[in-house]
Amino acid sequence: MREPEGKDSRPWWVTIAAVVGLLLAIIVAGVAGLILNRSVAEVTDDALRYDTRLEDYADDLRISVLELRDAHRTLLVSRPGEEPVEEFERAHDALLGEVSELEEIGVREQSAPQPEYFRSEAERYYEEFRPALELYDRDPAAFGRASDRRLALLTEIDDEADELYEFGDELATESLQQIDWANETAQVVLAAIVGGLALAGGVLALAAVRVVGELRRLSEGLARASQAKTQFIADASHELRTPLTVLRGTAQLSRQVEDPEVRQKTLGQLSTETERMTRIVENLLLLARSDSDSLMLDLEAVDAETLVSGAVQRARALARESGATLESRTSVHGELRVDTARIEQSVLILVDNAAKHGAEDGRIELTSQVADGNLTVEVADSGPGIPEERLDRIFDRFHREDRARSRQQGGAGLGLPIARTIVEAHGGRIEAESAPGDGTKMKVHLPLLP
């Protein structure tokens, strides 16, 4: 007996409908993906065109002001001969060149220092100081007064350039957050589309979900790694350029001065900046080794009381050198498997940080206890504290809560990241508690041996 024609064709229509539905879903996913990619690209391009460039140009402007100030100071200790004057002219022209680059992109926000200010002040500085060079021999006193006034003006320009750099840094951070938000939105939409593919395609959609999920995970990892690498390189170059600029200016100055006292002072500055660069490079190498999982640790079983007492002794000496007072309360027992030198290094970083950013009375508290199978070491200060919205950023590399104060004290924003790297390499964790006006507490948790 022959079956009806419609009954035979029904499975084929179901299959064709499923395939067509799957193809339509793929097309919709592709179109949505293109639209989302375009949106993310527009956000990224705008950030690169303005926010990131503003931060870079403001940084270059600061460096140019430092170079002009070095050239100015060279004229103070040596006769304004042809070579020093040419160096002064070159530094001033370089500053105006950086201002021109800043004018090309402009500063959209009226609350931030504007390019017109830097150009007018740089030109006023030059117009008032350049003629004063003629007074160097005829009227040294008048030349000194003119020089002091113009150095004060350079300091004001440097402060405004630093404010513009911090403003650009905040804009760049906000732009990266917007890019992250756009990426997250794209991921949510794509996840919804993938859900539709699962309904339309069954097993094929399930396989697609797995592939897309893996690709998304890899893409996110690559994006984070690329973003972190770019930011790390930019911050490292910024931190190294400043001492390099000072080194170059001081070296040029030391070659031209004849006064033994002035020469000795410049050589001391050279030594200080060299030591600072050495510390930065050593810290960068330590962080690079931790990123590549090649951080070497000399692990051994250590008594907790011995570890803490040794750290307290070194911390008290460090606090005393910084003009602070360390109060300690410890009551611990048990054993840990740690690299003693590295753990002491992390504790000393926290103590040094508390001494730099704590209250004026310099009082620091170091306490330790054992609970829940962990040794906890706490370092607390009674300083101004940190707002909650900025607390998560203090462990970011090159982040400095008080840029001006950290720069004066030789900080590069690598101490807390290094402390966290060391603690986490031991299987522990480090956390911060703070609030404006209540000081800051840093806690290190290390697992004890069973």
PEQUITA-V332510 format. One record per residue. N is the residue number from 1. RES is the residue in three letters. PHI is phi in whole degrees, -180 to 180 (999 if undefined). Layout:
{{N;RES;PHI} {N;RES;PHI}}
This chain:
{{1;MET;999} {2;ARG;-86} {3;GLU;-79} {4;PRO;-61} {5;GLU;-64} {6;GLY;-64} {7;LYS;-65} {8;ASP;-70} {9;SER;-85} {10;ARG;-61} {11;PRO;-60} {12;TRP;-67} {13;TRP;-68} {14;VAL;-62} {15;THR;-64} {16;ILE;-62} {17;ALA;-62} {18;ALA;-65} {19;VAL;-65} {20;VAL;-61} {21;GLY;-61} {22;LEU;-65} {23;LEU;-64} {24;LEU;-63} {25;ALA;-63} {26;ILE;-64} {27;ILE;-63} {28;VAL;-61} {29;ALA;-63} {30;GLY;-64} {31;VAL;-63} {32;ALA;-62} {33;GLY;-63} {34;LEU;-63} {35;ILE;-64} {36;LEU;-66} {37;ASN;-62} {38;ARG;-66} {39;SER;-63} {40;VAL;-63} {41;ALA;-64} {42;GLU;-65} {43;VAL;-63} {44;THR;-66} {45;ASP;-62} {46;ASP;-64} {47;ALA;-65} {48;LEU;-71} {49;ARG;-71} {50;TYR;-122} {51;ASP;-60} {52;THR;-67} {53;ARG;-66} {54;LEU;-61} {55;GLU;-62} {56;ASP;-65} {57;TYR;-66} {58;ALA;-65} {59;ASP;-64} {60;ASP;-61} {61;LEU;-63} {62;ARG;-60} {63;ILE;-62} {64;SER;-65} {65;VAL;-64} {66;LEU;-61} {67;GLU;-65} {68;LEU;-66} {69;ARG;-66} {70;ASP;-63} {71;ALA;-64} {72;HIS;-62} {73;ARG;-67} {74;THR;-62} {75;LEU;-66} {76;LEU;-73} {77;VAL;-103} {78;SER;-134} {79;ARG;-60} {80;PRO;-66} {81;GLY;-81} {82;GLU;-64} {83;GLU;-68} {84;PRO;-62} {85;VAL;-66} {86;GLU;-63} {87;GLU;-65} {88;PHE;-64} {89;GLU;-62} {90;ARG;-63} {91;ALA;-64} {92;HIS;-68} {93;ASP;-63} {94;ALA;-64} {95;LEU;-63} {96;LEU;-64} {97;GLY;-64} {98;GLU;-66} {99;VAL;-64} {100;SER;-62} {101;GLU;-64} {102;LEU;-66} {103;GLU;-66} {104;GLU;-62} {105;ILE;-92} {106;GLY;70} {107;VAL;-120} {108;ARG;-68} {109;GLU;-85} {110;GLN;-69} {111;SER;-75} {112;ALA;-93} {113;PRO;-57} {114;GLN;-100} {115;PRO;-59} {116;GLU;-61} {117;TYR;-63} {118;PHE;-64} {119;ARG;-68} {120;SER;-64} {121;GLU;-71} {122;ALA;-65} {123;GLU;-69} {124;ARG;-65} {125;TYR;-58} {126;TYR;-67} {127;GLU;-64} {128;GLU;-91} {129;PHE;-91} {130;ARG;-58} {131;PRO;-65} {132;ALA;-67} {133;LEU;-62} {134;GLU;-68} {135;LEU;-87} {136;TYR;-56} {137;ASP;-93} {138;ARG;-75} {139;ASP;-145} {140;PRO;-57} {141;ALA;-64} {142;ALA;-64} {143;PHE;-63} {144;GLY;-64} {145;ARG;-64} {146;ALA;-62} {147;SER;-65} {148;ASP;-62} {149;ARG;-64} {150;ARG;-75} {151;LEU;-65} {152;ALA;-62} {153;LEU;-66} {154;LEU;-62} {155;THR;-63} {156;GLU;-63} {157;ILE;-63} {158;ASP;-63} {159;ASP;-63} {160;GLU;-67} {161;ALA;-65} {162;ASP;-66} {163;GLU;-64} {164;LEU;-66} {165;TYR;-64} {166;GLU;-63} {167;PHE;-64} {168;GLY;-64} {169;ASP;-64} {170;GLU;-65} {171;LEU;-63} {172;ALA;-63} {173;THR;-64} {174;GLU;-63} {175;SER;-65} {176;LEU;-64} {177;GLN;-66} {178;GLN;-65} {179;ILE;-64} {180;ASP;-61} {181;TRP;-63} {182;ALA;-62} {183;ASN;-64} {184;GLU;-64} {185;THR;-62} {186;ALA;-62} {187;GLN;-66} {188;VAL;-65} {189;VAL;-64} {190;LEU;-64} {191;ALA;-64} {192;ALA;-65} {193;ILE;-66} {194;VAL;-61} {195;GLY;-61} {196;GLY;-64} {197;LEU;-62} {198;ALA;-64} {199;LEU;-66} {200;ALA;-83} {201;GLY;-110} {202;GLY;60} {203;VAL;-61} {204;LEU;-63} {205;ALA;-66} {206;LEU;-61} {207;ALA;-63} {208;ALA;-64} {209;VAL;-60} {210;ARG;-64} {211;VAL;-65} {212;VAL;-63} {213;GLY;-61} {214;GLU;-67} {215;LEU;-64} {216;ARG;-65} {217;ARG;-62} {218;LEU;-64} {219;SER;-64} {220;GLU;-64} {221;GLY;-63} {222;LEU;-65} {223;ALA;-63} {224;ARG;-64} {225;ALA;-65} {226;SER;-65} {227;GLN;-64} {228;ALA;-64} {229;LYS;-65} {230;THR;-61} {231;GLN;-66} {232;PHE;-64} {233;ILE;-64} {234;ALA;-63} {235;ASP;-67} {236;ALA;-63} {237;SER;-64} {238;HIS;-65} {239;GLU;-66} {240;LEU;-82} {241;ARG;-67} {242;THR;-62} {243;PRO;-65} {244;LEU;-64} {245;THR;-63} {246;VAL;-64} {247;LEU;-60} {248;ARG;-64} {249;GLY;-64} {250;THR;-68} {251;ALA;-64} {252;GLN;-63} {253;LEU;-65} {254;SER;-66} {255;ARG;-73} {256;GLN;-101} {257;VAL;-84} {258;GLU;-114} {259;ASP;-67} {260;PRO;-58} {261;GLU;-66} {262;VAL;-65} {263;ARG;-63} {264;GLN;-63} {265;LYS;-66} {266;THR;-66} {267;LEU;-65} {268;GLY;-64} {269;GLN;-64} {270;LEU;-59} {271;SER;-64} {272;THR;-63} {273;GLU;-67} {274;THR;-65} {275;GLU;-63} {276;ARG;-65} {277;MET;-63} {278;THR;-62} {279;ARG;-64} {280;ILE;-62} {281;VAL;-64} {282;GLU;-62} {283;ASN;-66} {284;LEU;-63} {285;LEU;-64} {286;LEU;-63} {287;LEU;-67} {288;ALA;-65} {289;ARG;-65} {290;SER;-67} {291;ASP;-65} {292;SER;-95} {293;ASP;58} {294;SER;-119} {295;LEU;-71} {296;MET;-85} {297;LEU;-125} {298;ASP;-96} {299;LEU;-81} {300;GLU;-157} {301;ALA;-72} {302;VAL;-131} {303;ASP;-69} {304;ALA;-61} {305;GLU;-65} {306;THR;-64} {307;LEU;-61} {308;VAL;-69} {309;SER;-63} {310;GLY;-64} {311;ALA;-65} {312;VAL;-65} {313;GLN;-60} {314;ARG;-68} {315;ALA;-66} {316;ARG;-66} {317;ALA;-65} {318;LEU;-64} {319;ALA;-61} {320;ARG;-63} {321;GLU;-64} {322;SER;-88} {323;GLY;79} {324;ALA;-112} {325;THR;-122} {326;LEU;-105} {327;GLU;-111} {328;SER;-126} {329;ARG;-140} {330;THR;-132} {331;SER;-155} {332;VAL;-134} {333;HIS;-155} {334;GLY;103} {335;GLU;-128} {336;LEU;-131} {337;ARG;-107} {338;VAL;-143} {339;ASP;-93} {340;THR;-56} {341;ALA;-63} {342;ARG;-70} {343;ILE;-65} {344;GLU;-61} {345;GLN;-59} {346;SER;-65} {347;VAL;-66} {348;LEU;-65} {349;ILE;-61} {350;LEU;-66} {351;VAL;-66} {352;ASP;-62} {353;ASN;-64} {354;ALA;-66} {355;ALA;-66} {356;LYS;-75} {357;HIS;-114} {358;GLY;-83} {359;ALA;-73} {360;GLU;-66} {361;ASP;-71} {362;GLY;70} {363;ARG;-85} {364;ILE;-126} {365;GLU;-113} {366;LEU;-121} {367;THR;-127} {368;SER;-146} {369;GLN;-159} {370;VAL;-118} {371;ALA;-157} {372;ASP;56} {373;GLY;75} {374;ASN;-128} {375;LEU;-93} {376;THR;-114} {377;VAL;-114} {378;GLU;-117} {379;VAL;-119} {380;ALA;-126} {381;ASP;-124} {382;SER;-113} {383;GLY;-79} {384;PRO;-70} {385;GLY;82} {386;ILE;-129} {387;PRO;-61} {388;GLU;-61} {389;GLU;-71} {390;ARG;-109} {391;LEU;-67} {392;ASP;-69} {393;ARG;-89} {394;ILE;-68} {395;PHE;-95} {396;ASP;-75} {397;ARG;-66} {398;PHE;71} {399;HIS;-79} {400;ARG;-131} {401;GLU;-64} {402;ASP;-122} {403;ARG;-62} {404;ALA;-63} {405;ARG;-68} {406;SER;-65} {407;ARG;-66} {408;GLN;-63} {409;GLN;-92} {410;GLY;81} {411;GLY;-79} {412;ALA;-119} {413;GLY;77} {414;LEU;-113} {415;GLY;-62} {416;LEU;-64} {417;PRO;-59} {418;ILE;-68} {419;ALA;-60} {420;ARG;-64} {421;THR;-60} {422;ILE;-64} {423;VAL;-64} {424;GLU;-67} {425;ALA;-66} {426;HIS;-93} {427;GLY;80} {428;GLY;-104} {429;ARG;-148} {430;ILE;-131} {431;GLU;-141} {432;ALA;-125} {433;GLU;-129} {434;SER;-162} {435;ALA;-157} {436;PRO;-55} {437;GLY;88} {438;ASP;-112} {439;GLY;77} {440;THR;-133} {441;LYS;-118} {442;MET;-112} {443;LYS;-120} {444;VAL;-110} {445;HIS;-113} {446;LEU;-124} {447;PRO;-72} {448;LEU;-86} {449;LEU;-72} {450;PRO;-59}}
